[in-house]
Every structure is written in structure tokens, then in C-alpha cells.
Amino acid sequence: MSGSINFVHRKDDAIQKVREILNNNNAENVTENESGGYGIKFSWGNAKPSSLVLYYNGKGDSTKIVFEKSTDEIIKWFTSIAPLQGKIPKFDTRIGTDESGKGDYFGPLVVAGVFADRNIEEKLIAIGVCDSKKNTFKQNQRMAEEIKTALKPEQYSVIYISNEKYNELYAKLNNLNTLLAWGHARVIENLLEKNKCENIIADQFGNERYIKDALLERGRGANLFQTPRAESDTAVAAASILARDTYVRLMENLCELYGLDLPKGASGAVDEAARIAVKEKGADFLRKVAKLHFKTTQKVIC
């Protein structure tokens, strides 16, 4: 097991903090040795000792912990008080989640999750899974179908919040991160109901408390890791593909249902499409197809 986290503590405070964590978790036979003059190596345990290196540069208020011989549980000791950044630990099993539609004025919010073990990861890599933002629409559509074929139905979950429900919830909560967390928590719970898994990786969209607070009993017992660019993990990348494919399909349905061209994203073309929609169908119509808290709404409704 490997990985790293940034620790927001100066050298001496960070060393003391590591000592406290090891002591609080009853680590035995702890040894400390200098590591190349710019770090300190902690080892503990008996026959097969665990170890990590605390790196420091002598400046600033942060140090880095690099896990060498560690288990999921040991990493949890430290990430419970410091967010994961940089390299994502490689877990044998984990759930990856991602969303689509967050930055699009038109269309729903979609969240997807994928459960992966070593066997599933091999299948996803063979498909060529990568972050959906790097794919063309056709590539993403093809990969989404291949992912669904390669996985069992209980190994992935996709949910969406329609625009009318989205606007209703946003009016009550007035917080996009709370909405996102609800979606991520739902797919996590759906997958944990049918898959034994202790690790969850999600792209960082806000304080990790948002998802943790939204999780139910099953999810709260798992290790949650949020980090920027989480799509570098295969499970998260597969989730991003499923989420984007679902968003695009739902957008096509909206366009066909209402006979309108509803562009993706947020741009001048989107503003113009919103003006046309208001002119043809009235201002109240936007709640059916758009996220009303975007600035576009104020631009087109005078």
C-alpha cells in the first residue's frame, strides 16, 4: 500500500503529531530514524513492520507523509485528520464516484459510482477507461456501453436530479455542495448495499464533511478520500464516463421533448438559447430545463 498526504504542520509539530497518532492507535515497537537529512522514517510492528516517512523542507507550515508499508486502516489513521492530496492510494477494492452537469446551465445533475476490485480494474483498463473530459462524445458513449457490459448491474450506480427537483432543492438548501454530496452519498450507499468495500474515492468539490454528513450507516464506516483530479483512479474515471454519458442522453431527451436546442456548458450560446426558450415558452419554463441559480437566468429574465 502506498500514497501520500500533505500535513499542515511544521516539522517539529508534525513529528509530534505522528507520534501521537501511532500512540493513540497502540502501535508497538515504534522506531524513528533520519531519512536522508530531509525526513524521518517511522517503523512499528513485529514480524512485518509498517512504515512511513515524514518529509519536511524546513520552510512553510506543511510537511508530507509518504506511506511505505501501510494498510488501508493505517492510512485511515492519518487521513482522518488531514485530507488526501497528490498520489491516490492503490486499494485492492474501492468505490469511485464522479458527477456531470454541475457546470452546465441546461440539463440535470448526474452522479455515478463504480465498484472496482483488481479483476474489474483490469477490465476497465482494457476498455481504455480514462477521464470523460478527455473523450469525444462518441468515445464516451462507446466506453459507457462497454463499461456496463463488463460490469454486473450491482457494480455501478447512476442517479440524476431533474431540473425541477434540482431547483426545488437548491431553493431550500442554497448550497450546491450539499446537493452534490447528497448525490455522491446515494450512489455510495447503493453500491455498499451489494458490495463489500471499505474505501471510497471522490473528486474534491468542497470540504469532505459534505459527503460524510450525507452518508448513512454503511457509508460512515468506510474510508472516504477526496482529492483533486481523482479521475486518475480507474474507478473514478469509469464513474465520470457513466455520469457524462447519462447527462448527454438526458439532454437529448429534453431537446427532443421541448423542440429546443439546449447547448451544454455555460456560454454566450447558452445565454442565447435561454432567451429563445423564454421568448417561446415563458420565463417559468426555465425551471424545467435549467439550473436557475446560474447567472444566465438573471441575464435573460429582465
N, C-alpha and C positions, 0 to 999 in steps of 0.2 A: 504494500500500500504506500502510495506517495502522494505528495501535494504540498501546498504551502498556504499560509495565511499571513496577512500583514497585521502586526501587533502595534497598537497605538500607545507605545510606552517607550521611554528612554531605556538605554542599555541596562543600568542597574535595576530600575523598576521592572523591566521585562524579565530579567533573570529571577528576581524575587517572585514575580507573578507565576513563572513556570514552576518554581519550587512549590509554591502554594497549591497549584493545580495538581501536581503529582502527589503531594502530601494528602490533599483532600480526597484523592481517588485511591489512596492506600497503595501507591507504587512502592515496591520493595527493592532494596539494593541499588538505590539511585547513586550514580557516579556523574561527576562533571569534569570535562576536560576541554582545554582550549582547542579551537579548531582553526588553524591557520592564522591566528592573530586577529581575526575579524569575526569570531563567533565562538560559541561554546556548545559542546555536544553533551546532551543528557542521555544516559542509558539507564535502564532499570529492568527488573525482572530476573528470572533464574536461568533455566536451560536455554531458552530462546529470547534473549532480551530485546525489548523495544528501544527505539532511539529516535531522537530528533536533534536538529541543530538550530540554535537561535543565532541568526546573523544580525550584526549591527555595523554601522558605518561611522559611529562616533558623532553624527550630526543629526539634527532634527528630532522629532518625537515619535519615530516609528522604527520597529525592527521587524524582521521576518522570521517566521518559524517554518522550517522545511522538514517535513516528516520523512523519515527514512524507513525504519521498520515499525510500522504502526498498523493498528486495526481500525475498523470503522468506529469502534467505541472510543478509542484513544483520540481520534480526530475530533469526535464529538465533544470531548472534554474541553478542547480549546476553542472550537468554533461556537460553542455556547456563549462565549463572551467576546468573540472577535469575528467579524464577517469574513467569509472566504473570498479571497481575491487571487488573481493570477491563475496558475495551473489548477484545473479541477481534478480532485482525486479520482482515480480509476476504480470504481466499485464493481464487484462481480455482478451485483444486481442493483438497479436503481430505477426510479421513475423520473422522466424528463418532461417538463411542461413548457409551453410557449403559447403566445396569443397572436391574433391577427385582427386588423380592423381598428386598433387603438388610435392610429393616426389618420384614419380615413373618415372624412365627414359623412359620406354616404355609407350605408350598409351596417350590418350588425357587428357586435364584438364576439369573436370566436376564440375559445381556449381549447387546446388539445393536450393530451398526455399520452406518453408511451412507456410501457414497462419493458425493460431490457435486461437480459442476462447475457452471458458470453455467447451462447448459441444464437440468440436473437440479434446481438450486435454484429455477428459475422454475416447474418442475412442482410442486415441494413447496409453494411459496408459494401457487400456485393452488389446491391442495388445502386450504390453511388450516392447514398444519402449525404446531404450537406445542408447548410442553412438555406431556407426557402428564398431568402432575398437574393441569393446568387443564381437562382434558376429563372428561366423564362417561364411564362405561363404554361406552355405545352410540356416543358420538362417537369414542372411541379405537378401538373395533372397526372402525367405518366407515373412519376415516382409515388404519388399518393395512392394510386391504384395498386402499384407493386407492393407498397408497404402493407396495405390492407390484405393483400393476398398472402404475403409472407407471415403475417401475424395472425394469431387467433383473435376472435372478436373481444375476448376479455383482456387482451394485452394492449389495447388502446381505447381511448375515450375522447370524444369530441362533443362539446356543448356550445351553444350560442345564445346570446341575449339579443332578441329582436330590437329594432329601433324604438318601438313604442314602449317596451318594457325597460330598455336602457334609459330612456328619457324619464320614465316614471321613477326609476331607482335613483338616477342622478339628482333629480329634484329633491328627493328625500335625504340622500347622503351627501351631496355636493362634494364628492371626492372620487376621482377616477381610480385611484389606487385601491380604494375599498371595493369598488366594482371588480377590478382585475383580480384582487385577492379572492373574492367570492368564487369567480370562475376557476381559478387555479385550484382552490381548495376542493371544488366539486369534482373535478376530473381526478385529483389525487385520491379522494375518498372512493370514487367509483373503481379505480384500479386497485386500491388496497383491499377492497371488499373481495376481490377474486385472485389477488397475487400477494404472496408473502414477500415483503420488501421493507427495508429499514432506511433507505436513502432516497432523498428527493432532490433533484437539481432543477432550478428555475432561473430564468433570466432576471436580473435585478431591475425592478421598476420602482422601488421605493424601499422603505425600511422593512426588514424581514418580518417585523411584528404584524404587518398587514396579513400575510398568508398564515402565519402561526395562529393569530387570533381567529381566523376564519375556519381553521381546521377543526374537525370533530375528534372524537376519542381516538380513532385509529391513527389519524394523521399526526396528532400531537405526540405520539410515541415514536415517530420516525425522526431521522436526522434531516433537517432541511438546510440546503446550501443554495444561496442566491449569489450570483456573480455576474458582472458584465460579460457579454459575449459568451453566454452559456451555450450557444449553438455549436460551439466547438465540441461539445459532447454529442455522441451519436444519437442518444435517446431524445435529447432536446431538439436536435436538428430534425429528427423524424417527426416530432410533435409540431415543429414550425411548418413543415411541409403539409401535414394534415390540416392544420389550422388555416393556412393560407388558401389551400385548395377549397376548403369548405366556405371560406369567406367569398372567394371569387364565384363559386357556384350560386351562393345565396344572392350575391349582387346581380348575377344574370337573371335570376328569378324575379327580382324586384324590377329590373328594367323591362322585362317581358310583361309582367303583371300590370305595370302602370304606363307602358308605352313611352318610356323616357330614356334618355341617355344619361346615366349617372356615373361620371368618371370616378376613379379611385384616387385616393390621396387627398391633399388639400392644396389647391392652386387656383389660379385665375380661371381655368377651365371649369373647376368645381364651382366657383362662385357664379359663373355664368349659367351653369346647369341649374343651380339652385334658384336663380332669378326666373328662369324659364318655368321651372316647376311651380313657383309661387304664382306666376302670371297665369298659368293654365289651370292650376288646381287649388289655389288659395294658400295662404300662409300656414294654416293649420295642418296642411298636408305634409309639411316637412317632418312632423313628429313620427310619421310612418316610415320614412326612408333615411333620415339624417340624425346626427348627434347634435342636439340643439345648443349645447353649451359651447360649441366651436364659434369662433369669431365670425365665420361665414354667415351665420344666422342674423347677426346684427347688421351685416353689410347688405343683405338682400331684403330685410324687412324694415322699412322706414316708418 
